[in-house]
Amino acid sequence: MTHLPDAIVDAHHHIWRLDAGHHYPWLQDRYDPRAFFLGDYATLRRDFAADDYLARWQGIRVDGTIHVEAERDRAESLAETAWLHEQHARHGFPNAVVAYVDLLHDDRADHLHAQLRYPLVRGVRCKPRIAADAMQDVRREPGTLQDPRWRAGLHALAANGLSWDLRVPYWHLEEAADLIATVPGLRVAVEHAGLPWDRSEAGLSKWQQGMRALASLPGVHVKLSEFGLPHAAWNRADNVRVIRLAIDIFGAERCMFASNLPVSGLRTNVGELVDTMAQAMEGLDAGQARAIWRDNALMFYRIALGDAPAHLGRDGHASTASTGAHAS
């Protein structure tokens, strides 16, 4: 059975404005497609506002969204959160915010408490330093997952009831699992299915090994998102395989659908993304599919839609009726 969604909750997207007072260095100050995992991202270097986001979902009801920090100037991280709350008041979304806090900074507690003054903040994304590829070894260097400051930062997240959005490529997944295991009570969302960029059998084997290590930790969930590959076109068959493997490893109860708009638009469109996901979920029952499309994100990010002032209608516009390194 093909499980096209009646409604979705998008567990990962971005919106931004590129005008005075909104500074995104990677979009406004420099352009280096060699440094971006999908290469040429020139089409992202313009406003992507709430209306632009909604326009991508024609015909699909969006019940809620989670906004993940978009690499805005780090001095403006609190301003980004404030602006997102303004967008929520105006458009009915986002319904949860994953903010930026430097978890390695000595003043992390003050920055966390400042973010927590905003009621939609549910988690933090702070990216570890990573190796350029699977052959490079940067272990034990400052900022990598072996840096002891990570434990203190992640303990602070857990103590404040905040989750960690983990974004590392597949060659760091086992290291991440080792770190997360030392922080009891921490809830983690693995972004972009662990970024399985090497689709060879050896590459997928290494990715699965890391994903199983993470799945062995009960507080870890995974976002089924951003299947675009460096230097390769979209391949539905390959992506269906990856999605099915991720669901097998984590179970349908710990997987969340996410669009990664607008970045995902560099490789595919929403219609193809939804069709690929639906094909990958063949064999699941209707309840499992609904959990992935919608309900798991609501639970993980503690969203009560009945408390929201608006929801997003099937026509792609807000309705006044209520219902229950780079962004990516």
C-alpha positions as CSV (number, residue, x, y, z in Angstrom):
1,M,0.0,0.0,0.0
2,T,1.3,3.5,-0.9
3,H,0.9,5.9,2.0
4,L,0.5,9.4,0.5
5,P,0.0,11.8,3.4
6,D,-3.3,13.3,4.5
7,A,-1.3,15.9,6.4
8,I,2.4,16.3,7.3
9,V,4.4,18.0,10.1
10,D,7.7,19.1,8.5
11,A,10.4,18.3,11.1
12,H,13.1,20.4,9.4
13,H,13.1,23.5,7.2
14,H,14.4,27.0,7.0
15,I,13.1,30.5,6.2
16,W,15.2,33.7,5.9
17,R,15.3,37.3,4.9
18,L,18.4,38.8,3.3
19,D,18.0,42.5,4.1
20,A,19.4,45.0,6.6
21,G,19.4,43.5,10.1
22,H,19.3,39.9,8.9
23,H,22.9,38.7,8.3
24,Y,23.6,35.2,6.9
25,P,27.3,35.1,6.0
26,W,27.1,32.0,3.8
27,L,24.3,33.5,1.7
28,Q,25.3,37.2,1.6
29,D,29.1,37.6,2.2
30,R,30.7,34.9,0.2
31,Y,29.8,32.3,-2.4
32,D,31.9,29.1,-2.5
33,P,30.1,26.2,-4.1
34,R,33.1,24.0,-3.5
35,A,32.5,24.3,0.2
36,F,28.8,23.4,0.0
37,F,27.9,19.7,0.0
38,L,25.4,20.1,-2.9
39,G,27.7,22.4,-4.9
40,D,26.1,25.3,-6.7
41,Y,23.7,27.0,-4.3
42,A,23.3,30.3,-6.1
43,T,19.5,29.9,-6.2
44,L,19.4,30.0,-2.4
45,R,20.9,33.4,-2.2
46,R,17.6,35.3,-2.1
47,D,14.8,35.6,0.4
48,F,12.9,32.5,1.3
49,A,10.0,33.7,3.3
50,A,6.9,32.1,4.9
51,D,4.9,32.6,1.7
52,D,7.7,31.0,-0.4
53,Y,7.7,28.0,1.9
54,L,3.9,27.6,1.8
55,A,3.9,27.8,-2.0
56,R,5.9,24.6,-2.2
57,W,3.2,22.6,-0.6
58,Q,0.2,23.1,-3.0
59,G,-2.2,20.2,-2.4
60,I,-0.6,18.9,0.8
61,R,-1.9,20.0,4.2
62,V,0.9,21.1,6.5
63,D,-0.3,20.9,10.1
64,G,2.9,22.3,11.6
65,T,6.7,22.8,11.1
66,I,9.9,22.8,13.0
67,H,12.4,25.5,12.0
68,V,16.1,24.7,12.4
69,E,18.6,27.6,12.7
70,A,19.9,28.7,9.3
71,E,23.5,29.7,10.0
72,R,22.5,33.3,10.7
73,D,25.3,35.5,12.0
74,R,26.1,34.0,15.4
75,A,25.8,37.4,17.1
76,E,22.1,37.4,15.8
77,S,21.1,33.9,17.0
78,L,18.7,35.3,19.6
79,A,17.4,37.8,17.0
80,E,16.7,34.8,14.6
81,T,14.6,33.2,17.4
82,A,12.7,36.4,18.0
83,W,12.0,36.8,14.3
84,L,10.7,33.3,14.0
85,H,8.3,33.9,16.8
86,E,7.0,36.9,14.8
87,Q,6.6,34.6,11.8
88,H,4.6,32.2,14.0
89,A,2.3,35.0,15.2
90,R,1.7,36.1,11.6
91,H,1.6,32.8,9.7
92,G,0.8,30.1,12.3
93,F,4.3,28.5,11.9
94,P,6.9,27.5,12.7
95,N,5.5,25.6,15.6
96,A,8.8,24.7,17.2
97,V,12.3,26.3,16.9
98,V,15.7,24.5,17.0
99,A,17.9,27.5,17.9
100,Y,21.7,28.0,17.8
101,V,23.7,28.0,21.0
102,D,27.5,27.5,21.1
103,L,27.5,24.5,23.4
104,L,31.3,24.6,23.7
105,H,31.3,28.2,25.1
106,D,31.9,28.9,28.8
107,D,28.7,31.1,28.8
108,R,26.5,28.3,27.3
109,A,24.1,28.3,30.3
110,D,23.4,32.0,29.9
111,H,22.8,31.7,26.2
112,L,20.5,28.7,26.7
113,H,18.4,30.5,29.3
114,A,18.1,33.5,26.9
115,Q,16.8,31.2,24.2
116,L,14.4,29.6,26.6
117,R,12.6,32.9,27.2
118,Y,11.0,32.2,23.8
119,P,8.3,29.6,24.2
120,L,8.7,27.8,20.8
121,V,12.3,26.8,21.5
122,R,12.5,23.0,21.8
123,G,16.1,22.2,20.9
124,V,19.5,23.4,19.8
125,R,21.7,22.8,16.8
126,C,25.4,23.2,17.3
127,K,27.5,21.4,14.7
128,P,30.6,19.5,15.7
129,R,33.8,19.9,13.7
130,I,33.9,17.2,11.1
131,A,36.5,15.6,8.8
132,A,36.4,16.5,5.1
133,D,35.8,12.9,4.1
134,A,35.8,9.4,5.5
135,M,39.5,9.0,5.0
136,Q,40.5,12.0,7.1
137,D,41.0,11.7,10.9
138,V,40.4,14.8,13.1
139,R,39.7,13.0,16.3
140,R,40.7,14.7,19.5
141,E,41.1,18.1,17.8
142,P,39.2,21.1,19.2
143,G,35.5,21.1,18.4
144,T,35.4,17.4,17.3
145,L,33.1,14.9,19.0
146,Q,36.0,13.9,21.4
147,D,36.3,17.5,22.7
148,P,35.4,17.2,26.4
149,R,33.4,20.4,26.2
150,W,30.7,18.6,24.3
151,R,29.7,16.5,27.3
152,A,29.2,19.6,29.4
153,G,27.2,21.3,26.7
154,L,25.0,18.2,26.1
155,H,24.4,17.8,29.8
156,A,23.2,21.4,29.9
157,L,20.7,20.6,27.1
158,A,19.4,17.6,28.9
159,A,19.1,19.5,32.2
160,N,17.0,22.2,30.5
161,G,14.7,19.8,28.6
162,L,16.1,20.6,25.2
163,S,17.0,18.2,22.4
164,W,20.1,18.2,20.2
165,D,19.9,18.2,16.5
166,L,22.9,16.3,15.3
167,R,24.3,17.0,11.9
168,V,27.3,15.0,10.9
169,P,28.1,12.8,7.8
170,Y,28.0,9.1,8.1
171,W,31.6,8.6,9.0
172,H,31.1,10.3,12.3
173,L,27.9,8.5,13.4
174,E,29.6,5.9,15.7
175,E,31.6,8.6,17.4
176,A,28.4,10.6,18.0
177,A,26.8,7.5,19.5
178,D,29.7,7.1,21.9
179,L,29.3,10.7,23.0
180,I,25.5,10.6,23.4
181,A,25.7,7.4,25.5
182,T,27.5,9.4,28.2
183,V,24.7,11.9,28.6
184,P,21.7,10.2,30.3
185,G,18.3,11.7,29.4
186,L,19.5,13.5,26.3
187,R,17.1,13.5,23.3
188,V,18.7,13.6,19.9
189,A,17.4,14.1,16.4
190,V,19.8,12.8,13.8
191,E,19.4,15.1,10.8
192,H,19.2,14.0,7.2
193,A,19.2,10.3,7.9
194,G,22.8,10.5,8.9
195,L,24.0,11.8,5.6
196,P,24.7,8.6,3.7
197,W,26.7,10.2,1.0
198,D,28.5,7.1,-0.2
199,R,26.0,4.8,-1.8
200,S,28.4,2.0,-2.6
201,E,27.9,-1.2,-0.6
202,A,30.9,-0.4,1.5
203,G,29.7,3.1,2.2
204,L,26.2,2.0,3.1
205,S,27.6,-0.7,5.3
206,K,29.6,1.9,7.3
207,W,26.5,4.2,7.4
208,Q,24.3,1.3,8.7
209,Q,26.9,0.5,11.4
210,G,26.7,4.1,12.7
211,M,23.0,4.3,12.5
212,R,22.6,1.0,14.5
213,A,24.9,2.4,17.1
214,L,22.7,5.5,17.4
215,A,19.5,3.5,17.3
216,S,20.7,1.5,20.3
217,L,20.2,4.6,22.4
218,P,16.5,5.0,23.2
219,G,16.5,8.8,23.2
220,V,17.8,9.1,19.6
221,H,15.3,9.7,16.7
222,V,16.1,10.3,13.0
223,K,14.8,12.8,10.4
224,L,14.2,11.3,7.0
225,S,15.3,14.2,5.0
226,E,17.9,15.6,2.5
227,F,18.8,12.7,0.3
228,G,20.5,14.8,-2.2
229,L,24.1,13.7,-3.0
230,P,27.2,15.7,-3.7
231,H,28.0,15.6,-7.4
232,A,25.1,13.3,-8.3
233,A,21.5,13.7,-9.5
234,W,18.5,12.6,-7.6
235,N,18.0,8.9,-7.8
236,R,14.6,7.7,-6.5
237,A,15.5,4.0,-6.3
238,D,18.7,4.7,-4.3
239,N,16.8,7.0,-1.9
240,V,13.9,4.6,-1.4
241,R,16.5,2.0,-0.3
242,V,18.1,4.4,2.1
243,I,14.8,5.4,3.7
244,R,13.7,1.8,4.1
245,L,17.0,0.9,5.8
246,A,16.7,3.8,8.1
247,I,13.1,2.8,9.1
248,D,14.2,-0.8,9.6
249,I,17.0,0.4,11.9
250,F,15.1,2.9,14.0
251,G,11.6,1.6,13.7
252,A,8.7,3.7,12.4
253,E,8.1,5.1,15.9
254,R,11.5,7.0,15.8
255,C,11.5,8.4,12.3
256,M,10.3,11.8,11.2
257,F,9.6,13.2,7.8
258,A,11.3,16.5,7.0
259,S,11.7,18.5,3.8
260,N,14.9,20.5,4.4
261,L,13.4,23.3,2.3
262,P,14.7,25.3,0.6
263,V,18.0,23.4,0.4
264,S,16.4,20.2,-0.8
265,G,15.1,22.1,-3.8
266,L,18.7,22.0,-5.2
267,R,18.1,18.3,-6.1
268,T,14.4,17.7,-6.2
269,N,10.9,19.2,-5.7
270,V,8.3,18.6,-3.0
271,G,6.2,16.3,-5.2
272,E,9.1,14.0,-6.0
273,L,10.2,14.0,-2.3
274,V,6.7,13.1,-1.1
275,D,6.3,10.4,-3.7
276,T,9.8,8.9,-2.9
277,M,8.9,8.8,0.8
278,A,5.5,7.2,0.1
279,Q,7.1,4.5,-2.0
280,A,9.7,3.8,0.7
281,M,6.9,3.4,3.3
282,E,5.1,0.7,1.3
283,G,4.7,-2.3,3.6
284,L,4.0,-0.2,6.7
285,D,0.6,0.0,8.1
286,A,-1.4,3.3,8.1
287,G,-0.7,4.1,11.7
288,Q,3.1,3.8,11.2
289,A,3.0,5.9,8.1
290,R,1.0,8.6,9.8
291,A,3.5,8.6,12.7
292,I,6.4,9.2,10.2
293,W,4.5,11.9,8.2
294,R,3.2,13.8,11.2
295,D,2.8,12.4,14.7
296,N,6.4,11.6,15.7
297,A,7.5,15.1,15.0
298,L,4.7,16.5,17.2
299,M,5.8,14.2,20.1
300,F,9.5,14.7,19.7
301,Y,9.3,18.5,19.6
302,R,6.4,18.7,22.1
303,I,4.1,20.5,19.8
304,A,0.4,20.9,20.9
305,L,-1.3,22.2,17.7
306,G,-4.4,23.0,19.7
307,D,-2.5,25.8,21.4
308,A,-1.4,27.3,18.1
309,P,-3.2,30.4,16.8
310,A,-3.4,29.0,13.2
311,H,-2.7,26.0,11.0
312,L,-1.6,25.7,7.4
313,G,-4.5,24.9,5.0
314,R,-4.6,22.5,2.1
315,D,-4.5,25.5,-0.2
316,G,-1.1,26.5,1.1
317,H,-2.3,29.5,3.1
318,A,-2.7,30.1,6.8
319,S,-6.1,29.4,8.2
320,T,-7.6,31.1,11.3
321,A,-9.0,27.7,12.5
322,S,-6.9,25.9,15.0
323,T,-6.2,22.1,15.1
324,G,-5.0,19.8,17.6
325,A,28.8,25.7,8.2
326,H,25.4,26.1,6.0
327,A,21.9,25.7,6.9
328,S,20.6,22.3,5.7
